[in-house]
Amino acid sequence: MAASNSHSNETGAIGNGCETDLKVHVFSSSLELHEKLHEKWSLKKKPYPAMYSSIFGGIITDPAMMMIPIDDHMVHRGHGVFDTAIILNGHLYELDAHIDRFLRSAAKAKISSPFPRSVLRHILIQLTAVSELKKGTLRYWLSAGPGDFLLTPSGHGNSAFYAVAIDDDFSQCKEGVKAITSTVPIKTPQFATMKSVNYLPNVLTKMEAEEKGAFASIWVDEEGYVAEGPNVNVAFITKEKELILPCFDKVLSGCTALRLLALAPKLVEDGKLKSVGTANLTVEEAKDAAEMMFVGSTLPVLPIISWDDEPIGDGRVGELTMALSDLLWDDMVSGSEIERIPVPYT
């Protein structure tokens, strides 16, 4: 309670312009600090049931203790990579594909893992089991690690692995959204093709869209070709019923987008689509599409009905978009155990 009053007094002093009289509280012990941290979580449902930290060497179930050292190079230099995975019906969806991309990103960022791939995978599965989440998301990071505030990690060389299980609700998207063209400069291919924690451009382009009443912005590259969204891929169905995704040489190869390309030929076999593939599309060609969609892990397909206030097709959610959404959602819910890893809850 004393700490709470101290915080209140500090806030009041700052608000009254009496900064010179401000006395910043100094925590006298780790116990006092721990009690302060617990004030935030005491009356809340835990949104993060479990976290793994290689710094601590284990799994943490107390949200108040889910922390990263301030001298971690991922914090003060942005030298880290991350990836995600979906937890649905007690299974981890496409975990292996995401881990593979995770390690490719780490190699590009010159970060070595403190563990071999098999151990990383085991930690993530065990973390999910401890969290007891049947539905949610996993997010995990490889960092150059803590040790100092220098520009490079050469002074310590100890990388770190963190992961957290998030109580996240999501469902199949069926309502259409608006998109705009981003004015935020696009990342160069070197950085766009790795999933690093340097997401400020992504954040700004998403905020730009929200400020204009749209769901997300779409980047266009320097040659005028459609690239990607802030944390999603984009896909188009032409008037000739061709499913086309922008080439992945300058954008992040989305695991869900790649899975869509693997599943979509079923609609070709059924005569609903003419073809499936990737290609460079100009903005003019893309806006002339019959249907358009965002593709991402928790969506998995989100229909786009207008772009820059211009309707896509007839301005309504397309039948083929929803057919593709059904393919992906069914794969997430009841696909093979190659894609869906059962979580060994105790």
Buried (B, 14 or more C-beta within 10 A) or exposed (E): EEBEEBEEBBEEBEEEEEEEEEEEBEEEEEEBEEBBBEEEBEEEEBEBBBBBBBBEEEBBBBBBEBBBBEBBBBBBBBBBBBBBBBBBEBBBBBBBBBBBBBBBBBEBBEBEBBBEEEEBBEBBBBBBBBBBBEBBBBBBBBBBBBBBEEEEBEEBEBBBBBBBBBBBEBEBBEEBBBBBBBEBEBBEEEBBBBBBBBBEBBEBBBEBBEEEEBBBBBBBBEEEBBBBBBBBBBBBBBEEBBBBBBBBEBBBBBBBBBBBBEBBEBBBEEEBBEEBEBBBBEBEBBBBBBBBBBBBBBBBBBBBBBBEEEEBBEEEBBEBBBBBBEBBBEBBEEBEEEBBBEBEEE
